[in-house]
Amino acid sequence: PKGTMAFTGKYEFEGDENYDAFVQKIGLPSDKVEMGRNCKIVTEVVQNGNDFTWTQHFPGGRTTTNTFTVGKEADMETMGGKNFKATVKMEDGKLVADFPNYRHTAEISGGKLVEISTSSGVVYKRTSKKIA
């Protein structure tokens, strides 16, 4: 099937657009805002068919891991560390999830991991390059 194993890999933060406008819009606390700015997050994705383990390694050793199956409700954690339930869908090779106050998509484009979060018209784009 199209898109199987396409996401597996390790990706290092390369750049982003609209970070400040976005985190303001979703009400991220200022300490978290500073922590996330130009943060060399390494995202590690393991994909096994429709099952995903999505881990973000932050500088300083903090990690967050979300495990989910496409089309099934899963317990997830937001950027701000809040827990919620979401059903991740696959649309045109992109993973799509509705977080409490934003919509998140992720796709592999040109060998890079491109993540887009949209909240009330503010579009935050984060690009990570594949390192493993």
N, C-alpha and C positions, 0 to 999 in steps of 0.2 A: 504493500500500500504506500501511496505517496506520503512523504513526510516522516516515515518511521526512522527513528534513530537520528533524525536531522538535528536535534537539539543537543545531543550528548557532547560534553566538552567542558573546558575551563575557560572562562572569559574574563579579561581584566578591563576595568573601566577605562574608557578612552576619552570620552567627552559627553557633555550634555547641553541641552538648550532649555531655557525657561525655568531653571530650577527654582529661583527665588519666588517668582510669581506663583508657581505651582504649590510649593510648600506653605506659602502664605494662604493660598486658597483652601488647602485642606486643614489648615490650623495646626501645623506641626510645631511643637514647642521649640523655642529658640535654641536651646542647647542641642537638640536633635538636628536643627537646621544647620548649625555650624559643623556638627559632626559629619553630616552628609555632603557638605559642599566639596566638590572636586575630590571626593573620597575615592581612593583607589580600591573600590570594592572588587573582589574577585567572586564571580558567580560560577558555581559548579552545578552542572545539570547532568543528571543521569536519566535517560529515557529508555523505557523498556515497553515498546508498543504504546499503549495509552497511559502507562504508569510513569509518573515523574517524581524525582526527588530534586528539589530546587534549593540549593544552599548558597547563602551569601556570606562571604568571609569579610569582615570589616577589619581595618588596621587596628592593632591592639588586641586581636584575638577573639573578638565577639563574633558569633555566627548566628544566623537565623536559618532555619530549614522549614520549607513547606513541602509536604508530600501529598500528591493528589493523583487522581485518575480522571482523565478527560470524560466529561459527562456525568460524573458523580460528585455529590456534595462532599466537601472536605473541610477540615478545620485549618484555617490559615492565620498568618500573622501579618499585620500591616507594617509599613515603613516605621510607623511610630510605636510599634510593639503591641498594638491592640489585637486581640484574638477575635475572629469572626468566622462565619461559614460562607463558603462560596463554591459555585460549580464552575469549573474551568471548561470552556468549550474550545473546539478546534474549528476555525473558520478560514478557509483558503490557506491552509498551512500555518496560520497564526494561532497562538494560544490567546484566548480572550477570557478575562475574569472581571467580574464586577465587584470591586472592593466597596466598603461602606460609603465612601464619598468620592470615589474615582473609578474609572474604567481603565483596565490595564491590558495592553496587548504585548506579545513578545513574538519575534520572528527571527529566523536566521536569514540575513540578506548579505550577499557578497562575502560570506564567511564570517560575518560579524553578528553579534547578538544585538538586535535593536529592540528596545523596550519603549513603549509609548504609554503614558498615563494621561488621561483627560479628565478634568474636573471643571464643570461649568464653563466650558469654552477655553480653558487654559490647557495647552498641550505641552507636556514635559517629555522630552525625548532623551533617552540615554543610550549611548552606543558603547559596546565593549568588544575588544578584539580577542580573537581566539588565541590562547597561549598553550593549550594542551588538548 
